Amino acid sequence: QVLRQFVRHDSDTASSLVLERSMNRVQLLGRVGQDPIMRQVEGKNPVTIFSLATNEMWRTGDSEVGQGEDLAFNFGDVSQKTTWHRISVFRPGLRDVTYQYVRKGSRIYVEGKIDYGEYTDKNNVRRQATTIIADNVIFLSDGSLREKV
């Protein structure tokens, strides 16, 4: 029944119409890497932009060390990978609140969608950019509510 909600087709005709729902959702929980900036391209609405770091941690080389009841565990080395995400906030109310209250080091939760695009840099070289378009930002740390200096 859930599958039927996502796919509808008319199998009686050769050129059947297929309507599929799809999903582009991102959920991130991390720390802000820089104070937000607000940009406005001529003729377009302003956007608040900041970076968000997420960390992935894992252990390598799990092994037991010791004997009898005094068994000790050596869980190996802990490795960590940090991934940086570019967050863009276009929604007017959310854009302004995010610009005013989000600060470097703040712990926040972001919901949105992923967007792939291109731009031309200062040297006229085409570059690819991956951006998270935020439609919800939740402030988790007290530090995120400090006044802008």
matplotlib code that plots the C-alpha trace (Angstrom):
import matplotlib.pyplot as plt

x = [0.0, 2.9, 4.4, 1.1, 1.3, 4.6, 3.9, 0.8, 0.6, -2.0, -1.0, -3.8, -2.2, 1.1, 2.2, 1.3, 1.8, 4.0, 3.8, 6.4, 7.0, 10.6, 12.4, 15.4, 15.7, 18.8, 19.1, 22.4, 23.5, 26.7, 28.7, 28.8, 32.3, 31.9, 29.6, 26.9, 27.1, 24.2, 24.6, 22.3, 22.7, 21.2, 17.6, 17.4, 16.3, 19.1, 20.5, 22.2, 25.2, 27.3, 29.3, 28.4, 30.7, 29.5, 31.8, 31.9, 33.8, 34.8, 37.1, 39.6, 41.3, 38.9, 40.7, 40.5, 43.5, 43.9, 42.8, 40.2, 37.8, 40.0, 39.5, 40.3, 39.3, 41.4, 39.0, 41.7, 42.3, 39.5, 39.4, 37.3, 36.3, 34.9, 32.7, 31.9, 28.6, 27.6, 24.2, 22.0, 18.9, 16.5, 13.2, 12.8, 12.0, 14.4, 17.1, 17.1, 16.9, 19.8, 21.9, 21.3, 21.7, 23.9, 27.5, 30.7, 30.8, 27.0, 25.5, 22.5, 20.2, 19.4, 16.7, 16.6, 17.4, 20.7, 21.3, 24.1, 25.0, 27.8, 29.4, 32.2, 35.0, 37.1, 39.5, 36.6, 36.8, 33.6, 33.3, 30.7, 29.1, 27.0, 24.7, 22.2, 19.1, 17.7, 14.1, 14.4, 17.1, 17.0, 19.4, 20.8, 23.5, 23.2, 26.1, 24.0, 21.8, 24.6, 24.1, 26.1, 29.2]
y = [0.0, 2.4, 1.6, 2.5, 5.9, 6.6, 5.1, 5.5, 4.2, 3.4, 0.0, 0.0, 2.4, 2.1, 5.6, 5.2, 8.2, 7.5, 9.9, 9.1, 10.9, 11.4, 12.7, 15.0, 15.4, 16.1, 16.1, 17.4, 17.8, 19.5, 22.7, 25.9, 26.6, 30.3, 33.2, 33.5, 36.0, 37.5, 37.9, 39.5, 39.0, 41.9, 41.2, 38.2, 37.7, 37.7, 34.4, 33.6, 31.3, 29.4, 26.2, 23.2, 20.4, 16.9, 14.2, 10.5, 8.3, 4.7, 2.3, 0.0, -3.1, -4.3, -6.9, -8.4, -8.0, -9.7, -12.9, -14.3, -12.0, -9.0, -9.0, -5.6, -4.5, -2.6, -1.1, 0.0, 3.4, 5.9, 7.6, 10.6, 12.2, 15.7, 16.7, 20.4, 21.4, 24.7, 25.8, 28.4, 29.8, 31.6, 31.6, 35.3, 34.7, 31.8, 33.6, 36.7, 34.7, 32.5, 35.4, 37.2, 34.3, 31.5, 31.8, 29.9, 26.9, 26.8, 23.3, 23.2, 20.8, 21.6, 20.1, 20.8, 19.5, 19.0, 21.1, 20.6, 23.6, 25.4, 28.8, 30.7, 31.7, 34.9, 33.3, 32.5, 28.8, 26.8, 25.0, 22.7, 23.5, 21.3, 23.2, 22.3, 24.5, 24.8, 24.9, 24.4, 25.3, 24.3, 26.0, 23.4, 25.2, 28.3, 29.8, 30.2, 32.8, 35.4, 38.8, 39.6, 41.7]
z = [0.0, 0.8, -2.6, -4.3, -2.8, -4.5, -7.9, -10.0, -13.6, -16.2, -17.7, -20.2, -22.6, -24.5, -23.5, -19.8, -17.6, -14.6, -11.7, -9.0, -5.8, -5.0, -2.0, -1.5, 2.3, 4.3, 8.1, 9.7, 13.3, 13.8, 14.7, 12.7, 11.2, 10.6, 11.5, 8.8, 6.0, 4.1, 0.3, -2.2, -5.9, -7.9, -8.7, -6.3, -2.7, -0.1, 1.3, 4.6, 4.1, 6.7, 7.0, 9.2, 10.3, 10.9, 12.3, 11.7, 14.2, 14.2, 16.0, 14.3, 15.5, 18.3, 20.4, 23.9, 26.3, 29.7, 31.4, 33.8, 35.7, 35.2, 31.4, 29.9, 26.4, 24.0, 21.5, 19.1, 17.6, 17.2, 13.8, 12.9, 9.6, 9.5, 6.6, 5.8, 4.4, 2.9, 4.2, 2.4, 4.0, 1.6, 3.6, 4.8, 8.5, 8.9, 6.9, 9.2, 12.5, 11.3, 10.3, 13.6, 16.1, 14.6, 15.5, 14.9, 17.3, 17.7, 17.7, 15.4, 13.6, 9.9, 7.7, 4.0, 0.6, -1.3, -4.4, -7.0, -9.1, -10.9, -10.7, -12.4, -10.0, -10.2, -12.7, -15.0, -14.2, -14.0, -10.6, -9.1, -5.8, -3.4, -1.1, 1.5, 1.1, 4.7, 5.4, 9.2, 11.6, 15.3, 17.8, 20.3, 22.2, 24.4, 22.6, 19.5, 21.1, 21.8, 20.3, 17.2, 17.9]

ax = plt.figure().add_subplot(projection="3d")
ax.plot(x, y, z, "-o")
ax.set_aspect("equal")
plt.show()
